Amino acid sequence: MTDMKNMIEQIKARRSVRTFDGRLLDEDTKEKLKSFMKDVENPFDIPVEFRFLDAKEHGLTCPVVTGTNLYVGGKIKNMPNASVAFGYSFEEFILYAQSLGLGTVWLGGTMNRAAFETAMELSEDEMMPCASPVGYIAKKMSVRESMMRMAIKADERLPFEELFYDGTFETPLSKEKADSLRLPLEMVRLAPSAVNKQPWRVVIKDNCVHFYLKRSKGFGHEGKLDMQMIDMGIALCHFALAAKECNLNIAFVQADPELPLSDMEYIASYKIL
């Protein structure tokens, strides 16, 4: 895979961008993106196919995006764990684009989905959960973008102790006790999510980092599209990239520790070796 260095720096710096300055991508940058898109991995080993999409050529519209006609879409086979895998791989692409000085934003609903899916040439067993515009960031946000960010409190995150737990969901994890996991967990806390709901919850138990989904009201599974499962993939991606950058030796596993819970859904774990 193309080198993914300084990902902690990219996670901290990135924000969702909906206002672009109109410049076309230079060929060198576009070739770097193409190269990266060919081999984006995820721990579920479900391939995601990425494509550049031209808005004018394919009749693509998104009322919240201005200043670029270039989009990147992704498609994946519809199977167990596909939404989580897609979230992981697409966030890797998003962060790589950020490292090249480009703006992006996760698009799941505010677009003419049928046109995007047609452009991606979906087969019956495939889905296109999300896409993103790609371009150079405008110096000033549009009024609409500023209002959207304000409405969803885009720059705010839940406190560390409300997201991460020590051994059981009854015991919040302090930053001090998190020790070497503090920075990777903080990168999970900074992850983007649909309408900034931050549905991930994490329990540290027996040298394992267990990821759970706490569903928000109104965010159930709608057909093939499961935005909060995609959010979980983003969280897993942030943890893995940051842990590796912190020189932690981790292994991905799916082994439900079967903790007592009522409103949590187990997703996956990373074992600290």
Sequence and secondary structure as in RCSB ss.txt:
>XXXX:A:sequence
MTDMKNMIEQIKARRSVRTFDGRLLDEDTKEKLKSFMKDVENPFDIPVEFRFLDAKEHGLTCPVVTGTNLYVGGK
IKNMPNASVAFGYSFEEFILYAQSLGLGTVWLGGTMNRAAFETAMELSEDEMMPCASPVGYIAKKMSVRESMMRM
AIKADERLPFEELFYDGTFETPLSKEKADSLRLPLEMVRLAPSAVNKQPWRVVIKDNCVHFYLKRSKGFGHEGKL
DMQMIDMGIALCHFALAAKECNLNIAFVQADPELPLSDMEYIASYKIL
>XXXX:A:secstr
      HHHHHHH     BB      HHHHHHHHHHHTT   TT   EEEEEEEHHHHT   TT BS  EEEEEE
EE STTHHHHHHHHHHHHHHHHHHTT B   BSSSS HHHHHHHTT  TTEE   EEE B B SS  HHHHHHHH
HTTTT    HHHHEEESSTTSB  HHHHGGGHHHHHHHHT   GGG   EEEEEETTEEEEEE   TT   BTTB
 HHHHHHHHHHHHHHHHHHHTT  EEEE        SS EEEEEEEE 
